[in-house]
Amino acid sequence: MSELLTRIRGSRAIWPLLALVAILIVDGFISPNFFNIRIVEGRLFGNIIDIFYRAVPTALVALGMALVIGTKGIDLSVGAIIAIAGAVIAWRIKAGDPHGLILIWSLLVAMICGGWNGFLVAGLGIQPIIATLILMVSGRGVGMLINLLYGGTNPSFESALLQGLSTGSIWLIPTRIVLFAVIFAVLWFVVRKTALGLFVEATGGNAAASQLAGVNARMITFAAYAICGLMAGWAGIILTADIHTSDPVSVGLYIELDAILAVVIGGGSLAGGRIYLGMTVIGALVIQALTTSILISGLPPEYNLIIKALVVLFVLTLQSENARRGIANLFTRSAK
């Protein structure tokens, strides 16, 4: 029994899970009806459903970010890629393209943006934070330029297909949650059931050694950034379809920071070498649960960032082996 408790305590997954459970319990005290779930207009509604529903865009971006961080890189441009994907949607709808084709166009453009980052990092050897900062700074301007040239003065749109993916439902379950489950399953299969995940972790652990072992580290790095762009494209489709318009200025604003936090809360290290997809999703749920807690508590929204930072710091402290060892030694000395 003690061995089992030791293994559980040493698990990276236990602390984010405990943090999520603790937040939900506190929410239950704040709002007595917090865990109530009801059916409205053929769809499940409730705070728990809302947390999963609103966490989907961040979780999608965070999954792509987990791959990039696994290569010992980082991508600050995912919010800008979301803005570009949204502008492409409005542009091609105005042009009269079939909406299924528009879906493919937006994902392709997002993947090209990710591939551009991968080219700068893997091909030209530019530091990831600088390479992706270029698109982060210019990407929203590109989105606004697309709106100006092709979207017209009112880049709003109606699309049963795209809006169904974002706000629709399948068997009472919000469609975006079902879509996320499918995307997660496909990505997990690619990462864990093929050599890609091993190659990404090898590249992040030691790119030079993996290159000598026969791994094309540059190509793996390029692929990680391209996949990250693709995941940002999916998030862009969901967020843009949700508001029925292209808004490059504010859509996905600061989502790159939440995505990085989700990866780190999920046990990922910016030093690279490891990928935790499932725990990254838990990290995204922790972030969204915190946001929901602020909203239902009645506190001003300005407190959101402060409380989020404090909780993230607490969770990361619990994940730190040095911190846990210091706390254990403190209790040991006090017991004596």
N, C-alpha and C positions, 0 to 999 in steps of 0.2 A: 504493500500500500504506500509506504513511504517512498519507494522507488518510483511509483506511478506519479505521486505528487511532485517529486523532484523533476521528472520528465515534463510534466505539465507546466511547472513553474519556469522551466528553462525554454519552453516553446516560444517562438517568436509570435505565434498567432494568438496566444492567450491574452496578451495585454491589450491589443486593439479590440478584441472581442469583449473583454471585461469593460473597456472604456465605453464601447457602444451600448452594452447592457446597462451600465451605470447611468449613462445619459438618458436612456429610455425610461429607467426607473424614476429618475428625477422628474422627467416629463410627466410621468404618471401621477406624481404628487402635485405638480403644478396644475395640471389639467385632469380632473377625475375621469373625463370621457376620452382621454388621449388614445386608448387602445380600442375604442369603438370603430367598427367597420360596417359600412352600410352600402346598399346598392342604389345608385342614382342614375337614371337614364341608361340602364343596362351596363353600368360600370361600377367597379368597387371604388368606394371613397373612404377616406379616413386618414388620420395623421401618419400611421405606419405606411400605408400605401403611398401617401404623398412623399414621404422620405425616399422611398425607392424610386418613385416617379421622377422627382426633381434631381436625384443623384445620378441619373443615367448619363447626361452629357459629361459631367465631371468624371464619372467612372470610365466612360469610353476614352476620353483624352488621357486619363491616368494609365490605362492599359498600354496605350502607345508609348507614353512617357516611361513606363516601366521597362520596355524594351530598350529605349534610348539610354536610360540610366544604367541598364545592364551592360551596355557597351562602354561605360564610363563617360557618357556624354550627357547632354541636357538640351532640351528644346524649349526656348522661350517664345517661339513664334506660333504656337498652336492656336492662340486666340486670334491672331491675324489670319491664319489659315481658315478658321471658322468664318471670319468676316468675308474672305474671298469666296469661299464656297457658297455663302448666302447670296452674294452679289451675282455669282454665276447663275444661280437658280432664278433670280428675278429677271436677269438678262435673257436667258433662254426661254422662259415662259412668255416674255414680251415678244420674243421672236417667233413664237408659235410652235416650238418643238414638242414632240410627244413627251409627256411627263415622266414616263419610264426612262426615256433617253436622257432627260434632264438630270435624273437621279444619277445615272452613270457619268454624265459630264461633270457634275459637281464633285463626285468621288475621285474621278480621274484628275481633275485640276488640283484637288487637295493632295493627292498622292504625288503629283508633279512638284508641288511646293515642298513636300517632305523630301522628295528626291533631290531638289535643289539644295536643301540644307545638307543632305547626305553627301552631295558632290563637293560642297565647300569644306566639309569636315574630313571626309575620307579621301577625296580626290586632291584637294589643294592643301590639306593639312592645317586648316584654320581652326583655332580653338572653338569648341562647340558653343560656348556662351557668346562669343563674338559672331560666329557664323549665323546663329539663329537670331541674334539681336538685329541683324540686318533686315530680315524679313519681318521681325516683330515691329520694327520702326516703320517700315514701308508698306507692310501688308494691308493695313487698314486704309491707307491712302490709295492703294491699288483697288480695294473694294469700292471706295467712294468714286474713283475714276470710272470704274465699270458702271456704277449707277448713273454717273453724269453722262457718259457717252451712249449707254445702251438701255438703262433702266427707266429713263425719263424722269420727270419731276416727282412722280409718285411710284416708287419701286415696290409697291404692295402687289399681292397676287393672291389667287385662289387656286388650290390644287387638291383635289380629293385624295389623290395618291399620297403626296408628301405630307399633307396635314393628317391623313389617316395614320401614317407611320408615327407621327408625333403625338397626336391627341386622341386617336381612336382607341378602340378596345377589341379584344379577341376573347370570347368566352369570359366576360366580366373583367378580364385582366387588361390594364392599359397596354396598348400595342408597343409603346416604346420599351416597356419592361420585357415583353416577349422578344422584341428585336434585339435588345441587349443580351438576353440569354443566348440567342442564336449566335450572335457575333462573338460573345465570350467563349462559347463552346468551340467555334471554329478556330479562334486564336489559340485557345488552350491546346487543341489538337495539333496545330501547326508547331507550337512552341515545345510541347512535351512529347509528342509522338513522332516527331521528325528530328533531324539533327540540328535544326535552326536554333532551338533554345540552348543546346550545348555549345554551339559555335558562338552565340551571343555572349554567353557567360565566360567562355574561354577568351574571347576578344576583350571583354571588360576586365577580366582578371589579369591578363598579360598579353597584349596584342602582339608583341614581338615574338614571344614564345609560341603563341598559337599560329603565327605566320610560319614559323620554322617547322611546326608540326603538320603543316599542309592546309591550314585553314586560311581562306582568303579574307583576312581581317577587314580589308577595305570594302569588299563587297558586302560582308555581313553588316558593317556599320552603315553602309548606304541603304541596305534593305531595312534596317531598324528605323532609320529616319523616314523612309518611304511609308512604312507601315504606320508610324506615328502620324504622318500626314493623313493617311487614309482614315485612321480612327478620329482625327480631328474633323475630317470631312463628314463622317457620320454624325458627330456632335453638331456640326454646322447645319446639316439637314434638319435635325430635330429642333434646334433652337430657332432657326429661321422660319420653319413651317409653323412653329408654335405662335409666333408673332405676326405671321402672314406678310412680312415685309423684309426687305434687305436693309439692315441697320449696321453698317460697318463700324460706326463709332462706338457703340455700346454692346453689341452682341458678343457674348463670350469674354467680356472684359475681366481681366485678372484670372481667367480660368486656368492659365498656365501655373499660377502659384498654388491654387487648390490641387491641381493634378500632381505637382511635385510633392506637396504635403501628403496627399493620399498615398503616394508611393513610399514616402519615408515612414509614415504612420504604419503602413503595412509591412515594415521591416526591411525595406530596400535601403541600400547604401549608395550615396553619391560617388563612392569609390568604385562602384561597378562590380561586375562579376557574379551577381545573383539576380534572379527574376522571381517575384512572388505575385502571380496574377490574382489568385483568390484573395490574398491578404490586401492587395491594392484596392480591390473592390470594397473590402471592409473599411479601409481607410477613407474611401469616398463616402461611404455611409456614415462614418463618424463625423465627417465635416458637414454633411447635410443635416444630420441629427442635431448638431450644435446650432446650425442656422435656424432650424425649426424650433428649437428650445427657446431661442431669443424671441422669436416671433410670438409664440404662445404665452411667454412669460409677461409680455407687455412692456419689456424694457425697450428703450430707444434703439433703433437699428445701429447706432454708432457703437454700442457696446459689443456688437457681434464680433468685430475683428479682435477686440481686446480679449474677450472670453475665449474665442477660438484659439488665439495665440497661447493663452495660459493652459488650456486643456491639451493642446498639441505638445507644449513643453512638458507637461506632466506625463503624457503617454510616452514621449521619447525618453524621459528620465527613467521610467519603469523599464523600457527596452534596453537601456544601457547596462551592460554587465558591470561596469565599474560602479555605477550608482547603486545597483542592487547589492553588490558586495559591501559597499560602504554602509548602506542602511542595515544590512545583516550584522555587520561588525558593531554598529552602534547599539543595536538591540542586545547583542551578545554581551557587550560591556556593561550596559545598564542592568542586565539580568544578574550579573555578578555583584 
